[in-house]
C-alpha cells in the first residue's frame, strides 16, 4: 500500500511568532538582549575595582582556555568586530593583563597570553561573576536553571 505523501507545509515547524501575535517588547530576542545588557552592566560594576569591564571578561577567559589564541580567533568566538577587539586588547595590554607574542612559526601571527598580573587576576574574577549571576537568578530553583540553560542551548542550536 502506498504511503500518503507529506507536503512541505505539513512538515513545517509551527510558527510561534506571527504578524498577528508579534510584539517587539515581548520578543525573545529583545528579552535576551535586555538580560544580557543588565548582566553586562552588573559585571561592569563588580569588575570595576579590578580594572576590568564585562566586555573584557570573555577575552580573558578565552585566552586562559585557548593556547595560541589570536585576535582573529577571539573575534570569531566572541562575535566582536576587529576594531572593537583591537581596542579591548590594547586596553588589556596597557593594564598589564595580557601580552601579544609574535609566532615563531609564522611572523604574521600574533598570539595572546596572560601576563603574571593577568593570571593573578583570574581567581579574583570568578567570585564576582558568581555574585552577579546569583543576584539575577534569585528565586530560581536548580531545576529551573537547568531548564533555562537547556532552552538557551536549543535556541543556539536552532540558529546554526
DAFENCOR-V699467 format. One record per residue. N is the residue number from 1. RES is the residue in three letters. OMEGA is omega as a letter, one per 20 degrees, with the letter a starting at -180 (* if undefined). NEAR is the number of other ideal C-beta (glycine too) atoms within 12 Angstrom. Layout:
# DAFENCOR-V699467
n=N res=RES omega=OMEGA near=NEAR
n=N res=RES omega=OMEGA near=NEAR
This chain:
# DAFENCOR-V699467
n=1 res=UNK omega=a near=3
n=2 res=UNK omega=r near=4
n=3 res=UNK omega=r near=5
n=4 res=UNK omega=r near=7
n=5 res=UNK omega=r near=9
n=6 res=UNK omega=a near=9
n=7 res=UNK omega=r near=8
n=8 res=UNK omega=a near=8
n=9 res=UNK omega=r near=10
n=10 res=UNK omega=a near=10
n=11 res=UNK omega=a near=9
n=12 res=UNK omega=r near=9
n=13 res=UNK omega=r near=10
n=14 res=UNK omega=r near=9
n=15 res=UNK omega=r near=11
n=16 res=UNK omega=r near=12
n=17 res=UNK omega=r near=16
n=18 res=UNK omega=r near=9
n=19 res=UNK omega=a near=7
n=20 res=UNK omega=a near=7
n=21 res=UNK omega=a near=11
n=22 res=UNK omega=r near=15
n=23 res=UNK omega=a near=14
n=24 res=UNK omega=a near=13
n=25 res=UNK omega=a near=11
n=26 res=UNK omega=a near=13
n=27 res=UNK omega=r near=15
n=28 res=UNK omega=r near=21
n=29 res=UNK omega=r near=17
n=30 res=UNK omega=a near=16
n=31 res=UNK omega=r near=18
n=32 res=UNK omega=r near=18
n=33 res=UNK omega=r near=15
n=34 res=UNK omega=r near=18
n=35 res=UNK omega=r near=20
n=36 res=UNK omega=a near=20
n=37 res=UNK omega=r near=17
n=38 res=UNK omega=r near=19
n=39 res=UNK omega=a near=27
n=40 res=UNK omega=r near=24
n=41 res=UNK omega=r near=20
n=42 res=UNK omega=r near=26
n=43 res=UNK omega=r near=30
n=44 res=UNK omega=a near=22
n=45 res=UNK omega=a near=19
n=46 res=UNK omega=a near=28
n=47 res=UNK omega=a near=30
n=48 res=UNK omega=a near=15
n=49 res=UNK omega=r near=14
n=50 res=UNK omega=a near=29
n=51 res=UNK omega=a near=20
n=52 res=UNK omega=r near=33
n=53 res=UNK omega=r near=28
n=54 res=UNK omega=a near=29
n=55 res=UNK omega=a near=28
n=56 res=UNK omega=a near=37
n=57 res=UNK omega=r near=32
n=58 res=UNK omega=r near=30
n=59 res=UNK omega=r near=41
n=60 res=UNK omega=r near=43
n=61 res=UNK omega=r near=24
n=62 res=UNK omega=r near=32
n=63 res=UNK omega=r near=38
n=64 res=UNK omega=a near=25
n=65 res=UNK omega=a near=18
n=66 res=UNK omega=r near=22
n=67 res=UNK omega=r near=15
n=68 res=UNK omega=r near=22
n=69 res=UNK omega=r near=33
n=70 res=UNK omega=r near=30
n=71 res=UNK omega=a near=33
n=72 res=UNK omega=r near=22
n=73 res=UNK omega=r near=23
n=74 res=UNK omega=r near=35
n=75 res=UNK omega=a near=23
n=76 res=UNK omega=a near=16
n=77 res=UNK omega=a near=19
n=78 res=UNK omega=r near=26
n=79 res=UNK omega=a near=17
n=80 res=UNK omega=r near=23
n=81 res=UNK omega=a near=15
n=82 res=UNK omega=r near=18
n=83 res=UNK omega=r near=12
n=84 res=UNK omega=a near=20
n=85 res=UNK omega=r near=30
n=86 res=UNK omega=r near=22
n=87 res=UNK omega=r near=19
n=88 res=UNK omega=r near=33
n=89 res=UNK omega=r near=36
n=90 res=UNK omega=a near=20
n=91 res=UNK omega=r near=21
n=92 res=UNK omega=r near=36
n=93 res=UNK omega=r near=27
n=94 res=UNK omega=r near=17
n=95 res=UNK omega=r near=24
n=96 res=UNK omega=a near=17
n=97 res=UNK omega=r near=36
n=98 res=UNK omega=r near=36
n=99 res=UNK omega=r near=24
n=100 res=UNK omega=a near=23
n=101 res=UNK omega=a near=21
n=102 res=UNK omega=a near=16
n=103 res=UNK omega=r near=17
n=104 res=UNK omega=a near=11
n=105 res=UNK omega=a near=10
n=106 res=UNK omega=a near=11
n=107 res=UNK omega=r near=10
n=108 res=UNK omega=a near=11
n=109 res=UNK omega=r near=18
n=110 res=UNK omega=r near=24
n=111 res=UNK omega=r near=27
n=112 res=UNK omega=r near=37
n=113 res=UNK omega=r near=29
n=114 res=UNK omega=r near=31
n=115 res=UNK omega=r near=23
n=116 res=UNK omega=r near=13
n=117 res=UNK omega=r near=22
n=118 res=UNK omega=r near=30
n=119 res=UNK omega=r near=19
n=120 res=UNK omega=a near=15
n=121 res=UNK omega=a near=29
n=122 res=UNK omega=r near=25
n=123 res=UNK omega=r near=14
n=124 res=UNK omega=a near=23
n=125 res=UNK omega=a near=32
n=126 res=UNK omega=r near=19
n=127 res=UNK omega=r near=15
n=128 res=UNK omega=r near=26
n=129 res=UNK omega=r near=27
n=130 res=UNK omega=r near=16
n=131 res=UNK omega=a near=20
n=132 res=UNK omega=a near=26
n=133 res=UNK omega=r near=23
n=134 res=UNK omega=r near=17
n=135 res=UNK omega=a near=19
n=136 res=UNK omega=r near=24
n=137 res=UNK omega=r near=20
n=138 res=UNK omega=r near=12
n=139 res=UNK omega=r near=9
n=140 res=UNK omega=r near=16
n=141 res=UNK omega=r near=11
n=142 res=UNK omega=r near=10
n=143 res=UNK omega=r near=10
n=144 res=UNK omega=r near=14
n=145 res=UNK omega=r near=18
n=146 res=UNK omega=r near=14
n=147 res=UNK omega=r near=14
n=148 res=UNK omega=r near=21
n=149 res=UNK omega=r near=17
n=150 res=UNK omega=r near=14
n=151 res=UNK omega=r near=16
n=152 res=UNK omega=r near=19
n=153 res=UNK omega=r near=14
n=154 res=UNK omega=r near=14
n=155 res=UNK omega=r near=17
n=156 res=UNK omega=a near=13
n=157 res=UNK omega=r near=10
n=158 res=UNK omega=a near=12
n=159 res=UNK omega=a near=12
n=160 res=UNK omega=* near=7
